[in-house]
Amino acid sequence: MVCNGERAMVMLLDGPGDPGGHAVDPGADGWSDGYLLASGRHDEYPDEDTVPLDRALRLVRHLLDTGAPPPDAPWSVDR
């Protein structure tokens, strides 16, 4: 998960180099910036490829508990 304080990019990878998948917010409009990556790079993403922070925290909790996204969460597979 990468967060800018309001929205978050939530990804699930099978291992290094795996493109994995990520949570989406279908219909969200615009772009958000301020995502600070571990490399020090600042990224921006379309809002439809991120989710509001409260939803992101619920998704991460579910991912940690089960290893899979919640069945009701819109998800994009990037493989």
N, C-alpha and C positions, 0 to 999 in steps of 0.2 A: 504494500500500500504506500502510495505517495500522496501527501495531502498539502493543500495550500491554505488550510484553515477553514475553508467553506465547502470545498468539494474534494473528492479523492479518486485517484486511479487505483482500483483494486484488481490485482492480477493473481492468477494461480498458474504456476509453472510446474512441470513434472521434473525439472532439473535444469542444470546449466545448459544454455543454448536452446531450450525449448521455448517456442513462441507462446505457448499456453493459451490463455483466454482471459477476458476481463469483463467486469461488470459494466453495463451500459444503462443509459437513461434515455430511452427512445423518445424523440420529440423535443429534447432539450435543445435550446437555441443558443448560439454564441460560443465563445472560447473563454477559457480561464487560464491565467498564467500564475507564476509563483510556485511551481512545483520544484523543489530543490532535490536533486538526485544525489546519491552517495558520491558520485564523481565530482560534485560541485557544480554541475551544469544545471541551469534553470530551464525548465521545459514549460510548454503550454500545450493544452489539449482541447479538442472540441468538447463542449459540455455533454454531448450525447455519449462520449467515451469515458465520462466520469460520473460519479454519483454524489449527492449531498452527503456531508460528513456523518450525520446520524445514521443514514442507511449504510454507509461504508463500514461503520463500526459494527453494525448488526451482521453484515456480510462476513467480515473478518472473524467475528466470534463463531459464526457457523462454520466457516472454513477450518478454523482451528479445532473445533469439536468433531467435525465429520470428514474433513479432507475434500469436501465437494461444495459447490455453490448451493444455496437454498433452492428448492425446486420452483419457488415463486419469483426468483430474481432473474430479470432479463440479463442474458450473458452472451457475449460474443466469443466464439472459438476462433483463435488466430492461427491455427495450424493449417 
